[in-house]
Amino acid sequence: MRDFFASPGPMTGDHQGVLAGLTHDVAGLAAVGQGLMIHEFWAGAYGVTFDDHDRETVHLRPLPRLLERILAVSPAPLTTPRPPEQRVAANCRQFTVLMVAALRARGVPARARCGFGAYFTPRFFEDHWVCEYWTGERWRLVDGQLDDTQLATLRVDFDVTDVPRDAFLVAGDAWRRYRRGEAAGDRFGLTATNESGAWWIAGNLMRDAAALTKIELLPWDDWGAMPGPGEPVDEALFDRLADATLDPSLTGLHELMDDPRLRVPVAVRNAVRNREEVVLTR
């Protein structure tokens, strides 16, 4: 199964081979991404203001399209850090997908994980994505978004190239904690939109499951059984999905994702833009 994650998927293809020359050192890869992009919610910390046109890049799913935009702003090699005003708007998912793609381009098993970070807001688990890669001995989490500015602001006290499993919860772990009564559903969500609840955990669980099939969608892409705010959640279905995503062998995940309630369709709903968008060709 690890070999499956060592090659590109629909969203992580290379762009004219530009990733092949990047280091496979995860700290170095994180620095590359931080020199190309700024998280849209952190722009002010770098003296940058993104307008609506600038923010369009957060809706780009396939990495080649994002790299096209990056190189259109500056054709310098990706290893050349751009000044903040030349970096493109992104989110945690884009930082993650870039790192995953670069590692896969070097044959290193890597995958995007959707879940919740405990290091942004006290006593709350924020919607977040990180990269998980195989070291040769174990799967290790790395947060490619957090640069020195963010680390200082958040007062992170751990190595972000080896994020502790209680600092970032993959969505299946968050779901289990919620179902066991170990954490209330309203502790999981996104404070920027003032949303939280079991429905948010379930949504991230579907996105994480899709990413484990190498379809890394946007944090606001909706489809199938994904519940909306306040809608009932099919707990039995998501119990099965959590178990499948947390099984180290991922046995049964692909079969479960063939369920029409979970399977990623050709088009999903972009909840931010409130419209259907084609994401796959079949």
C-alpha atoms as an extended CHARMM CRD file, in Angstrom:
* protein
*
       282  EXT
         1         1  MET       CA              0.0000000000        0.0000000000        0.0000000000  PROA      1               0.0000000000
         2         2  ARG       CA              2.8860000000        2.4140000000        0.6900000000  PROA      2               0.0000000000
         3         3  ASP       CA              3.9180000000        2.2080000000       -2.9720000000  PROA      3               0.0000000000
         4         4  PHE       CA              0.4940000000        3.5740000000       -3.9070000000  PROA      4               0.0000000000
         5         5  PHE       CA              1.4110000000        6.8850000000       -2.2310000000  PROA      5               0.0000000000
         6         6  ALA       CA              4.8010000000        7.1530000000       -3.9620000000  PROA      6               0.0000000000
         7         7  SER       CA              3.3260000000        8.2200000000       -7.3030000000  PROA      7               0.0000000000
         8         8  PRO       CA              1.2150000000       11.2410000000       -8.3300000000  PROA      8               0.0000000000
         9         9  GLY       CA             -2.5720000000       11.3290000000       -8.3160000000  PROA      9               0.0000000000
        10        10  PRO       CA             -5.0780000000       13.5560000000      -10.1570000000  PROA      10              0.0000000000
        11        11  MET       CA             -4.1930000000       16.6140000000       -8.0570000000  PROA      11              0.0000000000
        12        12  THR       CA             -0.4580000000       16.0920000000       -7.5020000000  PROA      12              0.0000000000
        13        13  GLY       CA              1.0390000000       15.8430000000      -10.9650000000  PROA      13              0.0000000000
        14        14  ASP       CA              4.2770000000       17.6770000000      -11.7100000000  PROA      14              0.0000000000
        15        15  HSD       CA              4.3370000000       20.8550000000      -13.8060000000  PROA      15              0.0000000000
        16        16  GLN       CA              6.9010000000       20.4870000000      -16.5730000000  PROA      16              0.0000000000
        17        17  GLY       CA              9.1140000000       18.5350000000      -14.1980000000  PROA      17              0.0000000000
        18        18  VAL       CA              9.7620000000       21.4820000000      -11.8870000000  PROA      18              0.0000000000
        19        19  LEU       CA              9.2900000000       19.4080000000       -8.7250000000  PROA      19              0.0000000000
        20        20  ALA       CA             11.8930000000       16.7790000000       -9.5830000000  PROA      20              0.0000000000
        21        21  GLY       CA             14.7610000000       19.1050000000       -8.7130000000  PROA      21              0.0000000000
        22        22  LEU       CA             13.4770000000       19.9670000000       -5.2400000000  PROA      22              0.0000000000
        23        23  THR       CA             14.9530000000       18.4470000000       -2.1260000000  PROA      23              0.0000000000
        24        24  HSD       CA             13.0620000000       15.6070000000       -0.4670000000  PROA      24              0.0000000000
        25        25  ASP       CA             14.0780000000       16.9820000000        2.9410000000  PROA      25              0.0000000000
        26        26  VAL       CA             10.7610000000       17.9820000000        4.4590000000  PROA      26              0.0000000000
        27        27  ALA       CA             12.0870000000       21.0720000000        6.2470000000  PROA      27              0.0000000000
        28        28  GLY       CA             13.5500000000       22.2560000000        2.9530000000  PROA      28              0.0000000000
        29        29  LEU       CA             10.3060000000       21.5370000000        1.1180000000  PROA      29              0.0000000000
        30        30  ALA       CA              8.3590000000       23.4650000000        3.7370000000  PROA      30              0.0000000000
        31        31  ALA       CA             10.6580000000       26.4390000000        3.2070000000  PROA      31              0.0000000000
        32        32  VAL       CA             10.0620000000       26.2590000000       -0.5490000000  PROA      32              0.0000000000
        33        33  GLY       CA              6.2840000000       26.4120000000       -0.1030000000  PROA      33              0.0000000000
        34        34  GLN       CA              6.5370000000       29.2360000000        2.4110000000  PROA      34              0.0000000000
        35        35  GLY       CA              8.5600000000       31.2440000000       -0.0890000000  PROA      35              0.0000000000
        36        36  LEU       CA              5.8920000000       30.8440000000       -2.7760000000  PROA      36              0.0000000000
        37        37  MET       CA              2.5850000000       31.1770000000       -0.9160000000  PROA      37              0.0000000000
        38        38  ILE       CA              0.9080000000       32.9400000000        1.9910000000  PROA      38              0.0000000000
        39        39  HSD       CA             -2.1180000000       31.5550000000        3.7680000000  PROA      39              0.0000000000
        40        40  GLU       CA             -5.0020000000       33.8870000000        2.9580000000  PROA      40              0.0000000000
        41        41  PHE       CA             -5.8750000000       34.3100000000        6.6510000000  PROA      41              0.0000000000
        42        42  TRP       CA             -2.2730000000       35.2790000000        7.5450000000  PROA      42              0.0000000000
        43        43  ALA       CA             -1.6880000000       37.8570000000        4.7960000000  PROA      43              0.0000000000
        44        44  GLY       CA             -1.7230000000       40.8130000000        7.1860000000  PROA      44              0.0000000000
        45        45  ALA       CA              1.1670000000       39.3740000000        9.1800000000  PROA      45              0.0000000000
        46        46  TYR       CA              3.3470000000       39.8010000000        6.0790000000  PROA      46              0.0000000000
        47        47  GLY       CA              2.0890000000       43.2720000000        5.1510000000  PROA      47              0.0000000000
        48        48  VAL       CA              0.0630000000       41.9000000000        2.2510000000  PROA      48              0.0000000000
        49        49  THR       CA             -3.5640000000       42.4770000000        1.2910000000  PROA      49              0.0000000000
        50        50  PHE       CA             -5.2690000000       39.9960000000       -1.0310000000  PROA      50              0.0000000000
        51        51  ASP       CA             -8.2300000000       41.1540000000       -3.1010000000  PROA      51              0.0000000000
        52        52  ASP       CA            -10.8750000000       38.8380000000       -4.5110000000  PROA      52              0.0000000000
        53        53  HSD       CA             -8.8400000000       38.2300000000       -7.6660000000  PROA      53              0.0000000000
        54        54  ASP       CA             -5.7760000000       37.2990000000       -5.6310000000  PROA      54              0.0000000000
        55        55  ARG       CA             -7.8190000000       34.8640000000       -3.5580000000  PROA      55              0.0000000000
        56        56  GLU       CA             -8.9020000000       32.8860000000       -6.6200000000  PROA      56              0.0000000000
        57        57  THR       CA             -5.7900000000       30.7300000000       -6.2210000000  PROA      57              0.0000000000
        58        58  VAL       CA             -7.2230000000       29.1190000000       -3.0820000000  PROA      58              0.0000000000
        59        59  HSD       CA             -9.7960000000       27.4140000000       -5.3300000000  PROA      59              0.0000000000
        60        60  LEU       CA             -7.2100000000       25.7210000000       -7.5590000000  PROA      60              0.0000000000
        61        61  ARG       CA             -7.2830000000       21.9730000000       -7.0220000000  PROA      61              0.0000000000
        62        62  PRO       CA             -4.6630000000       20.4380000000       -9.3530000000  PROA      62              0.0000000000
        63        63  LEU       CA             -1.1670000000       21.4590000000       -8.3250000000  PROA      63              0.0000000000
        64        64  PRO       CA             -0.0220000000       22.1360000000      -11.9350000000  PROA      64              0.0000000000
        65        65  ARG       CA             -2.5320000000       24.9970000000      -12.1680000000  PROA      65              0.0000000000
        66        66  LEU       CA             -1.2790000000       26.4650000000       -8.8890000000  PROA      66              0.0000000000
        67        67  LEU       CA              2.3240000000       26.2050000000      -10.0800000000  PROA      67              0.0000000000
        68        68  GLU       CA              1.3540000000       27.9630000000      -13.3070000000  PROA      68              0.0000000000
        69        69  ARG       CA              0.0340000000       30.9040000000      -11.2860000000  PROA      69              0.0000000000
        70        70  ILE       CA              3.1220000000       30.9580000000       -9.0710000000  PROA      70              0.0000000000
        71        71  LEU       CA              5.4500000000       30.9950000000      -12.0630000000  PROA      71              0.0000000000
        72        72  ALA       CA              3.3180000000       33.5850000000      -13.8610000000  PROA      72              0.0000000000
        73        73  VAL       CA              3.8880000000       36.0000000000      -10.9780000000  PROA      73              0.0000000000
        74        74  SER       CA              7.6180000000       35.2440000000      -10.9390000000  PROA      74              0.0000000000
        75        75  PRO       CA              9.4230000000       32.8720000000      -13.3300000000  PROA      75              0.0000000000
        76        76  ALA       CA             12.2860000000       32.4150000000      -10.8740000000  PROA      76              0.0000000000
        77        77  PRO       CA             13.0720000000       28.8370000000       -9.7820000000  PROA      77              0.0000000000
        78        78  LEU       CA             10.7270000000       27.5350000000       -7.1070000000  PROA      78              0.0000000000
        79        79  THR       CA             13.6420000000       27.4290000000       -4.6920000000  PROA      79              0.0000000000
        80        80  THR       CA             13.9320000000       31.2370000000       -4.8910000000  PROA      80              0.0000000000
        81        81  PRO       CA             11.7920000000       32.7430000000       -2.0900000000  PROA      81              0.0000000000
        82        82  ARG       CA              9.4780000000       35.4530000000       -3.3890000000  PROA      82              0.0000000000
        83        83  PRO       CA              8.9890000000       38.6990000000       -1.4690000000  PROA      83              0.0000000000
        84        84  PRO       CA              5.5980000000       38.6060000000        0.2820000000  PROA      84              0.0000000000
        85        85  GLU       CA              3.9220000000       40.7720000000       -2.3690000000  PROA      85              0.0000000000
        86        86  GLN       CA              4.8360000000       38.1810000000       -5.0450000000  PROA      86              0.0000000000
        87        87  ARG       CA              3.5320000000       35.1600000000       -3.1470000000  PROA      87              0.0000000000
        88        88  VAL       CA              0.1480000000       33.7290000000       -4.0860000000  PROA      88              0.0000000000
        89        89  ALA       CA             -2.8200000000       33.2880000000       -1.7850000000  PROA      89              0.0000000000
        90        90  ALA       CA             -3.1600000000       29.7530000000       -0.4640000000  PROA      90              0.0000000000
        91        91  ASN       CA             -4.4630000000       27.7200000000        2.4410000000  PROA      91              0.0000000000
        92        92  CYS       CA             -3.2190000000       24.7680000000        4.4580000000  PROA      92              0.0000000000
        93        93  ARG       CA             -4.3960000000       22.3480000000        1.7960000000  PROA      93              0.0000000000
        94        94  GLN       CA             -2.2030000000       23.9650000000       -0.8910000000  PROA      94              0.0000000000
        95        95  PHE       CA              0.9060000000       23.9300000000        1.3150000000  PROA      95              0.0000000000
        96        96  THR       CA              0.1940000000       20.2680000000        1.9960000000  PROA      96              0.0000000000
        97        97  VAL       CA             -0.4510000000       19.2590000000       -1.6130000000  PROA      97              0.0000000000
        98        98  LEU       CA              2.7630000000       20.9360000000       -2.7730000000  PROA      98              0.0000000000
        99        99  MET       CA              4.7840000000       18.9700000000       -0.2280000000  PROA      99              0.0000000000
       100       100  VAL       CA              2.9920000000       15.7170000000       -1.0180000000  PROA      100             0.0000000000
       101       101  ALA       CA              3.5550000000       16.1960000000       -4.7460000000  PROA      101             0.0000000000
       102       102  ALA       CA              7.2340000000       17.0460000000       -4.3070000000  PROA      102             0.0000000000
       103       103  LEU       CA              7.8380000000       13.9650000000       -2.1720000000  PROA      103             0.0000000000
       104       104  ARG       CA              5.9580000000       11.7360000000       -4.6090000000  PROA      104             0.0000000000
       105       105  ALA       CA              8.0330000000       13.1790000000       -7.4570000000  PROA      105             0.0000000000
       106       106  ARG       CA             11.0690000000       11.7250000000       -5.6490000000  PROA      106             0.0000000000
       107       107  GLY       CA              9.3620000000        8.3830000000       -5.0540000000  PROA      107             0.0000000000
       108       108  VAL       CA              8.7500000000        9.0320000000       -1.3480000000  PROA      108             0.0000000000
       109       109  PRO       CA              5.3600000000        7.7610000000       -0.1300000000  PROA      109             0.0000000000
       110       110  ALA       CA              3.3540000000       10.7970000000        0.9680000000  PROA      110             0.0000000000
       111       111  ARG       CA             -0.2910000000       11.6950000000        1.4540000000  PROA      111             0.0000000000
       112       112  ALA       CA             -2.4010000000       14.6590000000        2.4700000000  PROA      112             0.0000000000
       113       113  ARG       CA             -4.2940000000       14.3390000000        5.7440000000  PROA      113             0.0000000000
       114       114  CYS       CA             -7.3790000000       16.3660000000        6.5560000000  PROA      114             0.0000000000
       115       115  GLY       CA             -8.2340000000       16.8350000000       10.2030000000  PROA      115             0.0000000000
       116       116  PHE       CA             -7.8570000000       19.3130000000       13.0310000000  PROA      116             0.0000000000
       117       117  GLY       CA             -4.9690000000       21.2040000000       14.6160000000  PROA      117             0.0000000000
       118       118  ALA       CA             -4.9150000000       21.8570000000       18.3490000000  PROA      118             0.0000000000
       119       119  TYR       CA             -2.2160000000       24.5400000000       18.1140000000  PROA      119             0.0000000000
       120       120  PHE       CA             -4.1560000000       27.4760000000       16.6510000000  PROA      120             0.0000000000
       121       121  THR       CA             -6.8930000000       28.2840000000       19.1590000000  PROA      121             0.0000000000
       122       122  PRO       CA             -6.8340000000       27.3250000000       22.8620000000  PROA      122             0.0000000000
       123       123  ARG       CA             -9.1390000000       24.4020000000       23.7280000000  PROA      123             0.0000000000
       124       124  PHE       CA            -10.3350000000       24.1220000000       20.1270000000  PROA      124             0.0000000000
       125       125  PHE       CA             -9.4720000000       21.8980000000       17.1660000000  PROA      125             0.0000000000
       126       126  GLU       CA             -9.2010000000       24.0110000000       14.0050000000  PROA      126             0.0000000000
       127       127  ASP       CA             -9.9100000000       22.6550000000       10.5400000000  PROA      127             0.0000000000
       128       128  HSD       CA             -6.4750000000       21.9590000000        9.0240000000  PROA      128             0.0000000000
       129       129  TRP       CA             -4.4310000000       19.8690000000        6.5690000000  PROA      129             0.0000000000
       130       130  VAL       CA             -0.9150000000       18.4680000000        6.9370000000  PROA      130             0.0000000000
       131       131  CYS       CA              1.3800000000       16.1380000000        5.0010000000  PROA      131             0.0000000000
       132       132  GLU       CA              2.0420000000       12.5870000000        6.1600000000  PROA      132             0.0000000000
       133       133  TYR       CA              5.0680000000       10.8270000000        4.7070000000  PROA      133             0.0000000000
       134       134  TRP       CA              6.8630000000        7.5160000000        5.1550000000  PROA      134             0.0000000000
       135       135  THR       CA             10.3100000000        7.8710000000        6.7390000000  PROA      135             0.0000000000
       136       136  GLY       CA             11.2870000000        4.2860000000        5.9990000000  PROA      136             0.0000000000
       137       137  GLU       CA             10.2030000000        3.2930000000        9.4990000000  PROA      137             0.0000000000
       138       138  ARG       CA              6.9340000000        5.1040000000       10.2260000000  PROA      138             0.0000000000
       139       139  TRP       CA              4.3860000000        7.6060000000        8.9540000000  PROA      139             0.0000000000
       140       140  ARG       CA              5.2670000000       11.0880000000       10.1380000000  PROA      140             0.0000000000
       141       141  LEU       CA              3.2010000000       14.2910000000       10.1080000000  PROA      141             0.0000000000
       142       142  VAL       CA              4.6880000000       17.5810000000        8.9140000000  PROA      142             0.0000000000
       143       143  ASP       CA              2.9910000000       20.9830000000        8.8380000000  PROA      143             0.0000000000
       144       144  GLY       CA              4.3840000000       22.7850000000        5.8020000000  PROA      144             0.0000000000
       145       145  GLN       CA              2.4300000000       25.9930000000        6.3930000000  PROA      145             0.0000000000
       146       146  LEU       CA              3.9410000000       27.1850000000        9.6490000000  PROA      146             0.0000000000
       147       147  ASP       CA              6.9470000000       29.4540000000        9.0720000000  PROA      147             0.0000000000
       148       148  ASP       CA              8.8690000000       31.4320000000       11.6950000000  PROA      148             0.0000000000
       149       149  THR       CA              6.2630000000       34.2170000000       11.7400000000  PROA      149             0.0000000000
       150       150  GLN       CA              3.4130000000       31.8330000000       12.4670000000  PROA      150             0.0000000000
       151       151  LEU       CA              5.4320000000       29.7030000000       14.8810000000  PROA      151             0.0000000000
       152       152  ALA       CA              6.2580000000       32.7580000000       16.9540000000  PROA      152             0.0000000000
       153       153  THR       CA              2.6800000000       34.0220000000       16.9360000000  PROA      153             0.0000000000
       154       154  LEU       CA              1.2060000000       30.6510000000       17.8570000000  PROA      154             0.0000000000
       155       155  ARG       CA              4.0180000000       29.7920000000       20.3080000000  PROA      155             0.0000000000
       156       156  VAL       CA              4.3010000000       26.2920000000       18.9120000000  PROA      156             0.0000000000
       157       157  ASP       CA              6.6290000000       24.2540000000       21.1210000000  PROA      157             0.0000000000
       158       158  PHE       CA              7.0930000000       21.1010000000       19.0240000000  PROA      158             0.0000000000
       159       159  ASP       CA              8.9310000000       20.1400000000       15.8590000000  PROA      159             0.0000000000
       160       160  VAL       CA              6.5590000000       20.8890000000       12.9740000000  PROA      160             0.0000000000
       161       161  THR       CA              8.3850000000       18.3110000000       10.8400000000  PROA      161             0.0000000000
       162       162  ASP       CA              7.1980000000       15.6790000000       13.3430000000  PROA      162             0.0000000000
       163       163  VAL       CA              3.8340000000       16.9050000000       14.5790000000  PROA      163             0.0000000000
       164       164  PRO       CA              2.5840000000       14.9470000000       17.6180000000  PROA      164             0.0000000000
       165       165  ARG       CA             -0.5480000000       12.9060000000       16.9870000000  PROA      165             0.0000000000
       166       166  ASP       CA             -2.3770000000       14.6930000000       19.8000000000  PROA      166             0.0000000000
       167       167  ALA       CA             -1.5180000000       18.1030000000       18.3100000000  PROA      167             0.0000000000
       168       168  PHE       CA             -2.9870000000       17.2150000000       14.9240000000  PROA      168             0.0000000000
       169       169  LEU       CA             -5.8920000000       14.7890000000       14.8460000000  PROA      169             0.0000000000
       170       170  VAL       CA             -6.6080000000       13.1070000000       11.5380000000  PROA      170             0.0000000000
       171       171  ALA       CA            -10.3440000000       13.2730000000       10.9690000000  PROA      171             0.0000000000
       172       172  GLY       CA            -10.9390000000        9.6110000000       11.8490000000  PROA      172             0.0000000000
       173       173  ASP       CA             -9.2900000000       10.0980000000       15.2250000000  PROA      173             0.0000000000
       174       174  ALA       CA            -11.3710000000       13.2220000000       15.8340000000  PROA      174             0.0000000000
       175       175  TRP       CA            -14.5140000000       11.2700000000       14.9420000000  PROA      175             0.0000000000
       176       176  ARG       CA            -13.6230000000        8.4670000000       17.3500000000  PROA      176             0.0000000000
       177       177  ARG       CA            -12.9750000000       10.9290000000       20.1710000000  PROA      177             0.0000000000
       178       178  TYR       CA            -16.3170000000       12.5620000000       19.5230000000  PROA      178             0.0000000000
       179       179  ARG       CA            -18.1940000000        9.2410000000       19.4060000000  PROA      179             0.0000000000
       180       180  ARG       CA            -16.5430000000        7.9990000000       22.6030000000  PROA      180             0.0000000000
       181       181  GLY       CA            -17.5010000000       11.1910000000       24.4130000000  PROA      181             0.0000000000
       182       182  GLU       CA            -13.8690000000       12.1880000000       24.8690000000  PROA      182             0.0000000000
       183       183  ALA       CA            -14.3550000000       15.5300000000       23.0930000000  PROA      183             0.0000000000
       184       184  ALA       CA            -17.5210000000       17.4790000000       22.3510000000  PROA      184             0.0000000000
       185       185  GLY       CA            -18.4120000000       18.0060000000       18.7020000000  PROA      185             0.0000000000
       186       186  ASP       CA            -18.4730000000       21.7760000000       19.1370000000  PROA      186             0.0000000000
       187       187  ARG       CA            -14.7220000000       21.7280000000       19.7900000000  PROA      187             0.0000000000
       188       188  PHE       CA            -14.0800000000       20.8980000000       16.1230000000  PROA      188             0.0000000000
       189       189  GLY       CA            -14.5590000000       23.3430000000       13.2720000000  PROA      189             0.0000000000
       190       190  LEU       CA            -13.3280000000       26.6820000000       11.9930000000  PROA      190             0.0000000000
       191       191  THR       CA            -13.3730000000       29.7620000000       14.2080000000  PROA      191             0.0000000000
       192       192  ALA       CA            -12.9610000000       32.0450000000       11.1710000000  PROA      192             0.0000000000
       193       193  THR       CA            -16.4870000000       31.1080000000       10.1050000000  PROA      193             0.0000000000
       194       194  ASN       CA            -17.8070000000       30.4890000000       13.6410000000  PROA      194             0.0000000000
       195       195  GLU       CA            -18.7800000000       26.9330000000       12.7020000000  PROA      195             0.0000000000
       196       196  SER       CA            -18.2680000000       23.6860000000       14.5640000000  PROA      196             0.0000000000
       197       197  GLY       CA            -19.9460000000       20.3960000000       15.3350000000  PROA      197             0.0000000000
       198       198  ALA       CA            -20.1570000000       16.7200000000       14.4670000000  PROA      198             0.0000000000
       199       199  TRP       CA            -21.1560000000       17.6210000000       10.9160000000  PROA      199             0.0000000000
       200       200  TRP       CA            -17.7990000000       19.3520000000       10.4530000000  PROA      200             0.0000000000
       201       201  ILE       CA            -15.8840000000       16.3020000000       11.6970000000  PROA      201             0.0000000000
       202       202  ALA       CA            -17.8750000000       14.1010000000        9.3120000000  PROA      202             0.0000000000
       203       203  GLY       CA            -17.0980000000       16.4080000000        6.3960000000  PROA      203             0.0000000000
       204       204  ASN       CA            -13.3870000000       16.3500000000        7.1150000000  PROA      204             0.0000000000
       205       205  LEU       CA            -13.5430000000       12.5840000000        7.4730000000  PROA      205             0.0000000000
       206       206  MET       CA            -14.8880000000       12.3020000000        3.9220000000  PROA      206             0.0000000000
       207       207  ARG       CA            -12.2210000000       14.6990000000        2.6420000000  PROA      207             0.0000000000
       208       208  ASP       CA             -9.5090000000       12.7300000000        4.4360000000  PROA      208             0.0000000000
       209       209  ALA       CA            -10.8140000000        9.4650000000        3.0130000000  PROA      209             0.0000000000
       210       210  ALA       CA            -10.7960000000       10.9650000000       -0.4780000000  PROA      210             0.0000000000
       211       211  ALA       CA             -7.2120000000       12.1650000000        0.0380000000  PROA      211             0.0000000000
       212       212  LEU       CA             -6.2370000000        8.6220000000        1.0360000000  PROA      212             0.0000000000
       213       213  THR       CA             -7.4370000000        7.5640000000       -2.4160000000  PROA      213             0.0000000000
       214       214  LYS       CA             -5.1920000000       10.3360000000       -3.8260000000  PROA      214             0.0000000000
       215       215  ILE       CA             -8.0380000000       12.7670000000       -4.5560000000  PROA      215             0.0000000000
       216       216  GLU       CA             -7.1220000000       15.8390000000       -2.5190000000  PROA      216             0.0000000000
       217       217  LEU       CA            -10.1160000000       18.1760000000       -2.7080000000  PROA      217             0.0000000000
       218       218  LEU       CA            -10.6350000000       21.6700000000       -1.3490000000  PROA      218             0.0000000000
       219       219  PRO       CA            -11.4770000000       22.1730000000        2.3380000000  PROA      219             0.0000000000
       220       220  TRP       CA            -14.9380000000       23.4080000000        1.2960000000  PROA      220             0.0000000000
       221       221  ASP       CA            -15.8040000000       20.8180000000       -1.3640000000  PROA      221             0.0000000000
       222       222  ASP       CA            -19.0800000000       19.0050000000       -0.5630000000  PROA      222             0.0000000000
       223       223  TRP       CA            -20.6270000000       15.8660000000       -2.0300000000  PROA      223             0.0000000000
       224       224  GLY       CA            -22.6530000000       12.7720000000       -1.2240000000  PROA      224             0.0000000000
       225       225  ALA       CA            -23.3410000000       11.9800000000        2.4080000000  PROA      225             0.0000000000
       226       226  MET       CA            -21.4240000000       15.0110000000        3.6850000000  PROA      226             0.0000000000
       227       227  PRO       CA            -23.7810000000       16.7930000000        6.1070000000  PROA      227             0.0000000000
       228       228  GLY       CA            -24.2810000000       20.5330000000        6.2140000000  PROA      228             0.0000000000
       229       229  PRO       CA            -24.5040000000       22.7670000000        9.2920000000  PROA      229             0.0000000000
       230       230  GLY       CA            -26.9150000000       21.3250000000       11.7980000000  PROA      230             0.0000000000
       231       231  GLU       CA            -27.9220000000       18.4180000000        9.5610000000  PROA      231             0.0000000000
       232       232  PRO       CA            -28.1550000000       14.8840000000       10.9780000000  PROA      232             0.0000000000
       233       233  VAL       CA            -25.0790000000       12.6790000000       10.5600000000  PROA      233             0.0000000000
       234       234  ASP       CA            -25.2390000000        9.0070000000        9.5780000000  PROA      234             0.0000000000
       235       235  GLU       CA            -23.1430000000        7.9150000000       12.5490000000  PROA      235             0.0000000000
       236       236  ALA       CA            -22.9600000000        4.2470000000       11.5500000000  PROA      236             0.0000000000
       237       237  LEU       CA            -21.6040000000        5.1470000000        8.1080000000  PROA      237             0.0000000000
       238       238  PHE       CA            -18.9850000000        7.5010000000        9.5340000000  PROA      238             0.0000000000
       239       239  ASP       CA            -18.0000000000        4.9630000000       12.2060000000  PROA      239             0.0000000000
       240       240  ARG       CA            -17.1120000000        2.5940000000        9.3660000000  PROA      240             0.0000000000
       241       241  LEU       CA            -15.2990000000        5.3030000000        7.4590000000  PROA      241             0.0000000000
       242       242  ALA       CA            -13.2540000000        6.3200000000       10.5090000000  PROA      242             0.0000000000
       243       243  ASP       CA            -12.2310000000        2.7090000000       11.0970000000  PROA      243             0.0000000000
       244       244  ALA       CA            -11.1940000000        2.3600000000        7.4490000000  PROA      244             0.0000000000
       245       245  THR       CA             -9.0620000000        5.5300000000        7.4570000000  PROA      245             0.0000000000
       246       246  LEU       CA             -7.3560000000        4.5810000000       10.7140000000  PROA      246             0.0000000000
       247       247  ASP       CA             -6.5210000000        1.0250000000        9.6520000000  PROA      247             0.0000000000
       248       248  PRO       CA             -2.7550000000        1.1760000000        8.9280000000  PROA      248             0.0000000000
       249       249  SER       CA             -3.2150000000       -1.1590000000        5.9610000000  PROA      249             0.0000000000
       250       250  LEU       CA             -6.2080000000        0.8730000000        4.6890000000  PROA      250             0.0000000000
       251       251  THR       CA             -7.8290000000       -2.4760000000        3.9640000000  PROA      251             0.0000000000
       252       252  GLY       CA            -11.3640000000       -1.9100000000        2.7840000000  PROA      252             0.0000000000
       253       253  LEU       CA            -11.0710000000        1.8660000000        2.3280000000  PROA      253             0.0000000000
       254       254  HSD       CA            -11.1710000000        1.7880000000       -1.4740000000  PROA      254             0.0000000000
       255       255  GLU       CA            -14.1020000000       -0.6180000000       -1.4020000000  PROA      255             0.0000000000
       256       256  LEU       CA            -15.9600000000        1.5680000000        1.0860000000  PROA      256             0.0000000000
       257       257  MET       CA            -15.2820000000        4.6520000000       -1.0330000000  PROA      257             0.0000000000
       258       258  ASP       CA            -17.1630000000        2.9710000000       -3.8730000000  PROA      258             0.0000000000
       259       259  ASP       CA            -20.3220000000        3.5250000000       -1.8320000000  PROA      259             0.0000000000
       260       260  PRO       CA            -22.2460000000        6.1810000000       -3.8230000000  PROA      260             0.0000000000
       261       261  ARG       CA            -22.7220000000        8.1500000000       -0.6140000000  PROA      261             0.0000000000
       262       262  LEU       CA            -18.9420000000        8.5130000000       -0.2320000000  PROA      262             0.0000000000
       263       263  ARG       CA            -17.4900000000        8.1660000000       -3.7190000000  PROA      263             0.0000000000
       264       264  VAL       CA            -16.0510000000       11.3700000000       -5.1620000000  PROA      264             0.0000000000
       265       265  PRO       CA            -18.2230000000       12.2600000000       -8.1790000000  PROA      265             0.0000000000
       266       266  VAL       CA            -17.1390000000       13.9760000000      -11.3660000000  PROA      266             0.0000000000
       267       267  ALA       CA            -18.4070000000       17.2820000000       -9.9610000000  PROA      267             0.0000000000
       268       268  VAL       CA            -18.6020000000       18.4700000000       -6.3630000000  PROA      268             0.0000000000
       269       269  ARG       CA            -20.1390000000       21.5590000000       -4.8020000000  PROA      269             0.0000000000
       270       270  ASN       CA            -17.7240000000       24.3380000000       -3.9840000000  PROA      270             0.0000000000
       271       271  ALA       CA            -19.4800000000       25.6280000000       -0.8540000000  PROA      271             0.0000000000
       272       272  VAL       CA            -17.6480000000       28.9670000000       -0.8680000000  PROA      272             0.0000000000
       273       273  ARG       CA            -18.5970000000       29.7210000000       -4.4670000000  PROA      273             0.0000000000
       274       274  ASN       CA            -21.9510000000       27.9390000000       -4.0470000000  PROA      274             0.0000000000
       275       275  ARG       CA            -21.6880000000       26.1220000000       -7.3640000000  PROA      275             0.0000000000
       276       276  GLU       CA            -20.9210000000       22.7330000000       -8.8630000000  PROA      276             0.0000000000
       277       277  GLU       CA            -17.4180000000       22.3090000000      -10.2290000000  PROA      277             0.0000000000
       278       278  VAL       CA            -15.9080000000       19.4370000000      -12.2290000000  PROA      278             0.0000000000
       279       279  VAL       CA            -13.0130000000       17.8480000000      -10.3810000000  PROA      279             0.0000000000
       280       280  LEU       CA            -12.4910000000       14.5250000000      -12.1670000000  PROA      280             0.0000000000
       281       281  THR       CA            -12.7450000000       12.9940000000      -15.6080000000  PROA      281             0.0000000000
       282       282  ARG       CA            -13.9170000000        9.4030000000      -15.8230000000  PROA      282             0.0000000000
